[in-house]
Amino acid sequence: MITRKKWMKLTIIMFICTFLLVSGVHDRDAKAFSNQVIQIGAVGDDVIELQSRLQYLGFYTGKIDGVFGWRTYWALRNFQYEFGLEIDGLAGATTKQKLARASQYNEKYVKDQINKGNKFTHYGGVDLNKQKTGGKDGAAGKTNQKPSNRAPQGNNQNQKPAGNTQNQNTANNNQQARGNNQGGGTANQQPATPAPPAKPTATNVPNGFSQNDIKLMANAVHGESRGEPYIGQVAVAAVILNRLESPSFPHTIAGVIFEPGAFTAVADGQIWLTPNETSKKAVLDAINGWDPTGGAIYYFNPNTATNKWIWSRPQIKQIGKHIFCK
């Protein structure tokens, strides 16, 4: 029988254990990142850690270089979406805390590779000794092991929207911002000057797409998904762009949208409704690299679809009322 004295001792021990556990979690979170909000255009150690943790979880597959460009931005948004956070592309206190708890960051290993000028992999669940580091000649290391069980969400690296070029300035030590431009575009490096390096900037102008392309896509998005959540509207625009790059579809925006039987909005005339600003914004977000579908080229509404063939397509995910598939 437990005496009062023993019960008090057990209670004290349990309290101490709980306190140490909670303190350990907060201590781990406190050591992650600095107190600043990390946003596009930022450079430095916080961005290196952000890219490393996102890559550890499979959301970011670009170069870890400490330059917060578009690829990092969209990887962060996809992480926020998958983890139920506010989707704003900003690494604030809540996002950083969630990242710190969901991932690991070996600062010494990552920075050693950067200081040596190596390109390298930093995948979760892969022993560091088995992670290859490409040489300074630029040959990226590869590993036969998969990064983790989580597939990158909405980050299709084979997607290359035509002419989607983002410009980024030179970062510290003339590090290239190459790899931080989402959507397969190129990052134009400005020549180094004796002046202190400026923070990188990125443009939201969708070069390579005509105003007619953008208007036509906005019409299609509005006609197909105006009742869907915003991410669902971006997803429809992303499908159009994914088809644009697929050899199975026409290679112009107009060709993709007006391909016979491709879109319900074309068949029923809703494509000619005047698009709202939300539809236009969704198109620009998709052109600049946000693909919430993970590379889908088809989608359908399971409540209304009667075509047996579309049900046979490999499904990726459901966003709103639409199921997106390959």
ABEGO torsion letter per residue (X at the ends): XBBAAAAAAAAAAAAAAAAAAAAAAAAAAAABEBABBBBBGBBEAAAAAAAAAAAAAGABABBBAGBBBAAAAAAAAAAAAAAGBBBAGBBBAAAAAAAAAABBBBAAAAAAAAAAGBBBBBBBGBBAAABBBBBAAGBBBBBABBABABBBBGBBAABBBBGBBBBBBBBBGGBBABGABBGGBBBBBBBBBABBBBBBBBBABBBGBBAAAAAAAAAAAAAAAAABBAAAAAAAAAAAAAAAABAABBABAAAAAABBGABAAAAAGAAABBBBAAAAAAAAAAAAGBBAAGGBABBBBAAABABAAAAABBBABBBEABBBBX
